[in-house]
Every structure is written in C-alpha cells, then in structure tokens.
Amino acid sequence: MELAAKALTDPATSLDAAFRAHEPWLVRRLALVVGDAEEARDLAQQAFVRAAEHWPLPPEQDVARWLAVVGLRLALNERRRRRRWGFLAIRETDASWALDVNPDLWRGLRLLDPRTRAALVLTVLDGYTQDEVALALGVPRGTVASWLSRARDRLRPVFEERIR
Amino acid sequence: MTDRFDAWLETGLRDLEAAVPLGDSMVGRLAPTELVRVSGRRTRSLRPVGPLALAIALLILVAAVLVPRFNAAGPAASQSIAPSTGGSTVTPSPLSSAAVPDERTIGLGPFSIVVPSSWHMVTHTVGTTPGPFIFLGNVAIADPCPTKFLGVQCLRPLAELPPDGIVVTFDGSTTTKLPNPTPIPTNEPLGSACAGMAGERELAVLFQGFGVTACLRGPDFAANEAAFNRLVASIPGPPPPAGTRVTVAFTIPESGITLSPPGDAVPATSSDAAYELCLTPGGASCQPSPPTSIQLALITDTSSGLVKPGTLVWAMSWLGVTTCVFSGGGPGLPGSQAPVATPGQPLCDAYTFVDAHSGKFIFGYAGPHH
C-alpha cells in the first residue's frame, strides 16, 4: 500500500486510480469505526469527494494517510450529521459480517465510542503513534492515551473470557 | 498476557476488517471524477444505484402501485391531493376525523399524514440510497430527476419557490422504520437545495427511518410553518409496552444470558426512558418493531463478560422476529407487528439491554427463536 500511495502522489496519476486502489481498504477501515458497512461506503465516497476537490494532493502528502484521516474525521462528525439527517441513523446495521467472524470482539468494540475505535484502529492496524493519532484527530495526546487505555480495559475481559 | 492480548486484538481487528462486505456496488461506484461534478453539501446523495437503492426504488414503485394517484400522470407530474378518486389508497384514517375541512389524510406506506388538501405531491422514483422519494408543496412541483439521478438538483422539485411557498421533502424509506412519536421540527441552517429554490427558511424533523424537511419562502412563514407542524404531528407512533418485572428466572438459550427477578430493586430510569433510546439516533440497537416486552431484571452474561453480573437492566425483547440483526435504533411500524415470516425463513429472538440505573444502552443480542 505504501508503494501505491507513493505512486499516487504523482500529480500525473489519476484520481480514479487512487479511487480504485484505496476505496476497498478505506471502506473496511471506516466500517470498523462506524460499525456499518453501508455507512462506511458512504463515508469513503465523501472522503473521495474531498480528495477530488483538493486533487492533486501536495507531493509530500501520503494519499492513504490523507484519506484515512479525512474519512475518520467524517465518521467522527457522524453524530452531527445524524442530527441533520436522521436517515443516517436508521439504516439497518447489518453486522452479520462481524458477528460471523468474531462476535465477542465486535460486541466489545460496540461498547467503545467511535473516537476510541478510530484511535484503536489507527494504532493497532496502522501502527500510528499516539502523537500521530492525536495530530490526525485534533485532540491532545493525553486524550488519545486515555481513550486507548479505556479501550483496552473494556476489551481485556472479552479476551480473558475467550482464553478461560 | 499483554502480548497475547495485543496479538488477539490485532488479529481480531484484521479479521473483522477483512470481513467487511464491500458490496456489489463497488464496481459500479462513481469514480471521483464523476463525484466531483455533483459534489456539494449533500454528498450523501452521490451513491449510484446499488442493491439497497434498488430495493428502496422497488418499494417506492410498489407504493406507487398501491397509490394510483402517484402514478396517474407519470412520475414527473405534480399531483394535487385534493380530488379523491375511487380506488385510491389515499385513505381516511382515524386521524381524518379530526382533520379540519381543508386537510386530507394520505397514506404513505406504513403510516399516514395530514396535509392541506390543496397541496401537490410527487414521488421521486429514481432513487439513491436513500434519496428523496416524496415531495409535497403548496405550489406545482415535478420530479426533478424522472429518469436519471443528477445529484443535488434532484432535491429541487421546482426551479424557484414563489413568495409564501413551501416544499416538503421526505428523505429515506418509510417502509422500514418508524417515526418518532413526539417529533419536534427544528430550524436548520439553510441547505443548498433549499437555497437553490429561493427558500429562506428550513425546518427539519428527524425520525427513525427518514427525515422530513420543509423549505419555506416568506414573507408569510406562519401559515406554512403551521401546516408543516400539523403534518409532522399527524404522523403516529406506537406506544411502547408497559414495563414489567421478571418473576421467574430464565436463560436465553445458547446465549449465556440469564435474567432473574429483580426483587425489590428500584430502577433509576423508567421503561419508557429505556425505550426512548431506541428512538434516539445512536441510542440503542433495537429491532424495527415495537418490543414484545420491556422487563426489569438482574442480568448475568457468562458468554461475553460485557456486563457486570447482577446488573439491574431493562430487557427489551422481540420474540419471533424475522430481522435477525439490529438496526441502529428505531421503533416499530406504526400500530404493529413484527414482520411476518415467509415459509422457511428463520425467526429470531432479539434482546436489548439498558442499564436501569444509568439509563445507558449496554448491548443487544439476537439468537434463534425459541
């Protein structure tokens, strides 16, 4: 993905190519945060709309990172959007895809608020540091640390139950 | 232990991530170069027609068949509600007896609304997910996108609102979810679609399942605001069942969840407040129908460890439902009724647990029907 991202920072590379390269993982990533695949697709598409408005991104900009941050920020603004458009909250959340794979972890994640899930995803799956997550989400580092600590406290009993 | 926990967490997240369904629409999804042409504030409307949109469009078409006046002059025609014709399903409901003479009650899928009899109505049949599907107004209006989805302009059923004009837009699917029983219209920032019609004021009501917005132009807002409030107030919602107490302990089969009699425990929140979470976006995961019961109980969950044993909960149950996953929250169909199963369709029992002291949603469970 890094190679793809680097190549896609070339202004000559089309936005459509970036779309094809990045949308699948972006949807998956956002689905973990918002808990709904359909909503994640909606958010990913909005992230690409933003990308289109800023295209080409500055050469130093990592496309994947840019998309992840914009997509997550859109997801975290979801609550505000829901107040504006109730239908976003009413789509049926078909979580069978998650319940089939790891229902315990999924239910544990559902107990976390979206910001905490976002921080968890960025650190665990993407290897971002807490400083980087704080920068990306626009919150102090200590806030991120507390989110992650709380997340681990919430999820650890799920893990311990599994191995008991 | 920490290493094992970290490994379990990362593996679990990666497994979940890999399982996210990308959907058939991924191939046909609009590329960004197409997206940007129609980008705007309401980018939610940009998705191309996918399976869900097709399903909604199909439901709309079914509704159109059931409501002949919708189709009487084609999808782009503006229909006055006033002349009632034989065979129409614009049916008088109990509400109509209370309606003033210049109002009419019309059926919209699972519920009905009251609007001034002079208002016009059109359906939008080329939908996105979940694009606007019904426009109402006190002026002539037409489906802005009768054959092809064209982005934000599909939210404008007329070029320009005349003075004292109003256009009401229903967003979302009324066929799957329920209105909030106590909706209150709020003033909203003027959206681009409304502003594009020369609208000057926008009111919105968010229900579970759809949103209703009114775009108004002055100078006389009062009459149209009153009409919109009347319309909103006419949408019925089902009352929740009364809260009771579990009297005999029982275990939900295959779940590890046991609900025990609460004794003399006194909840800090009411059963109505617990149910209210179902009506609140992001509040609680509920089934799209009224619960079978709301019972006060002490819960023990040996399978997930997500709740402290002995926690006092309001346990909302939906028994024998066909929707075996949770919605993001939402009450049931007006006056109803869990979905009716088709032969061979599995039934589920679903439960939503709300902490009876804190009033917070804990978790939901759905399993085979017993």
Interface residues (C-beta under 8 A of the other chain):
Chain A: S14 L15 D16 A18 F19 E23 P24 V27 R28 R29 A31 L32 D36 A37 E38 A40 R41 D42 Q45 Q46 F48 V49 A51 A52 E53 W55 R79 R81 R82 R83 R84 W85 G86 F87 L88 A89 I90 R91 E92 T93 D94 A95 S96 W97 A98 L99 D100 V101 N102 D104 L105 W106 R107 G108 L109 R110 L111 L120 V121 V124 L125 R152 L155 R156 P157 V158 F159 E160 E161 R162 I163
Chain B: R4 F5 D6 W8 L9 E10 G12 L13 R14 D15 L16 E17 A18 A19 V20 P21 L22 G23 S25 M26 R29 L30 A31 P32 T33 L35 V36 S39 T43 R44 L46 R47 L52 T129 P130 D171 G172 S173 T176 K177 E188 A204 V205 L206 F207 Q208 G209 F210 G211 P281 G282 S285 P288 S303 S304 G305 L306 T323 C324 V325 F326 S327 G328 G329 G330 F363
